[in-house]
Amino acid sequence: MELSDSDLIARVLLDDDHHAFGELVKRHQSTVRATLRKLTRGNEPLADELAQDTFLKAYRSLGKFRGEAKFSTWLYRIAYNVFQSDMRARKPTEPFDEARTEPQMPEPTDLRQDIEDAMKCLNDNERAAVSLCYTTGLTHEEAAEVLQWPLGTVKTNILTAKEKLRRYLASWKPA
């Protein structure tokens, strides 16, 4: 019988069970890494580094987890905070250029790759909202909790992002 996240958390907190925390990492690392890859515009090495930081912070803060939200929602909040801290610490190599995000019509190829390319055209807020709702499957309300934004802000960013993605992918045809 598979233990729930709550059972594993209890084992970590009560018995300092490192194997239980390892199981939590196994369960959630794929979605955390995928979310961070989207937030970092596909920078896999950076996303992996941020994912490691996320799980380290989660382990150190597990005693503060109150269980008011799902463990995954709490974990995504930590991941987003780690991402934001890293972005603030970096000096931008080039300023964000809104004009650069205008759609360049993709050649018909692989839809998955075209979507990844299109996601890079979104600004950070749009990408965060879309990633949390569509990559991790959070509801708009849960994403608002993770991002600590009003629900309307999440919905607005998703609507704007969907329109940008729709324009970018308008000419997509299967190869």
C-alpha positions in Angstrom: 0.0 0.0 0.0 1.4 3.4 -1.0 1.7 5.9 1.7 0.1 9.4 1.3 2.2 12.5 1.2 0.8 13.3 4.7 2.0 9.9 6.0 5.5 10.4 4.5 5.7 14.0 6.0 4.8 12.6 9.4 7.6 10.0 9.1 10.1 12.7 8.2 9.0 14.9 11.0 8.6 12.2 13.7 11.4 9.8 12.8 13.7 12.0 10.6 13.1 9.3 8.0 15.3 10.3 5.0 13.8 7.5 2.9 10.3 9.0 3.4 11.6 12.4 2.2 13.3 10.6 -0.8 9.9 9.2 -1.7 8.3 12.7 -1.6 11.1 13.9 -3.9 10.5 11.0 -6.3 6.8 11.8 -6.4 7.1 15.5 -7.1 10.5 16.1 -8.8 9.3 15.7 -12.4 6.6 18.3 -12.1 8.8 20.7 -10.1 11.6 20.4 -12.6 9.1 20.8 -15.5 7.7 23.9 -14.0 11.1 25.4 -13.3 12.2 24.5 -16.9 9.2 26.5 -18.2 9.9 29.4 -15.8 13.6 29.5 -16.9 12.7 29.5 -20.6 14.0 26.0 -21.1 17.3 26.3 -19.3 17.6 22.7 -18.0 20.8 23.0 -16.0 19.4 26.1 -14.2 16.0 24.4 -13.7 17.7 21.3 -12.2 19.8 23.5 -9.9 16.7 25.4 -8.7 14.8 22.1 -8.2 17.6 20.9 -5.9 17.4 24.2 -4.0 13.6 23.8 -3.8 13.8 20.3 -2.2 16.6 21.3 0.1 14.5 24.3 1.3 11.4 22.1 1.6 13.3 19.6 3.7 14.6 22.3 6.0 11.1 23.9 6.2 9.0 20.8 6.5 8.1 21.5 10.1 6.4 24.7 8.9 4.1 22.9 6.5 0.7 23.3 8.1 -1.3 21.1 5.8 -3.7 23.8 4.9 -2.9 23.3 1.2 -1.8 20.2 -0.7 1.9 19.4 -0.2 2.5 19.9 -3.9 1.0 23.4 -3.8 3.3 24.2 -0.9 6.3 22.8 -2.8 5.4 24.8 -6.0 5.4 28.0 -3.8 8.9 27.2 -2.6 10.0 26.5 -6.2 8.6 29.8 -7.4 10.3 31.6 -4.5 13.6 29.9 -5.4 13.1 31.0 -9.0 12.3 34.6 -8.1 15.3 34.8 -5.7 17.6 33.5 -8.4 16.3 35.9 -11.0 16.7 38.8 -8.6 20.3 37.8 -7.8 21.3 37.5 -11.5 22.2 40.6 -13.4 20.1 40.5 -16.6 22.3 39.7 -19.6 19.8 41.5 -21.8 16.8 43.6 -20.9 13.4 42.0 -21.5 12.3 43.2 -25.0 8.5 43.0 -25.4 8.9 43.4 -29.1 11.1 40.3 -29.2 8.1 38.3 -27.9 6.0 39.0 -31.0 5.2 35.8 -32.7 7.5 34.5 -35.4 5.5 32.0 -37.4 6.9 28.5 -36.7 7.7 26.1 -39.5 5.4 23.1 -39.3 7.4 20.6 -37.1 6.8 19.0 -33.8 3.9 20.5 -31.8 5.7 19.9 -28.5 8.8 21.8 -29.6 6.7 24.6 -31.1 4.8 24.9 -27.8 8.2 25.0 -25.9 9.4 27.7 -28.3 6.1 29.7 -27.9 6.3 29.6 -24.1 9.6 31.4 -24.4 7.7 34.4 -25.9 5.6 34.8 -22.8 6.7 37.2 -20.0 7.6 35.8 -16.6 4.2 36.3 -15.1 2.3 34.8 -18.0 4.7 31.8 -18.1 4.4 31.3 -14.3 0.6 31.2 -14.4 0.4 28.9 -17.5 3.1 26.6 -16.2 1.4 26.2 -12.8 -2.1 25.7 -14.3 -1.2 23.6 -17.3 2.1 21.8 -16.5 1.4 21.0 -12.9 -2.4 20.9 -13.2 -3.2 23.4 -10.4 -6.5 25.2 -10.4 -6.5 28.9 -10.9 -7.1 29.3 -7.1 -4.2 27.1 -6.2 -1.9 28.9 -8.7 -3.0 32.2 -7.1 -2.0 30.8 -3.7 1.4 29.6 -5.0 2.1 32.9 -6.7 0.5 35.0 -3.9 -1.5 36.9 -6.5 -5.1 37.8 -6.6 -7.2 35.2 -8.5 -8.0 37.8 -11.2 -4.3 38.4 -11.9 -3.8 34.7 -12.5 -6.8 34.6 -14.8 -5.7 37.7 -16.7 -2.1 36.4 -17.2 -3.5 33.1 -18.5 -5.9 34.8 -20.9 -3.1 37.0 -22.2 -0.7 34.1 -22.5 -3.3 31.9 -24.3 -3.8 34.7 -26.9 -0.1 35.0 -27.5 0.3 31.3 -27.8 -2.7 31.1 -30.1 -1.1 33.8 -32.4 2.3 32.1 -32.3 0.9 28.6 -33.1 -1.8 29.8 -35.6 0.1 28.4 -38.6 1.0 25.1 -36.9 0.3 22.0 -39.0 1.5 18.5 -38.3 4.5 17.5 -40.2 
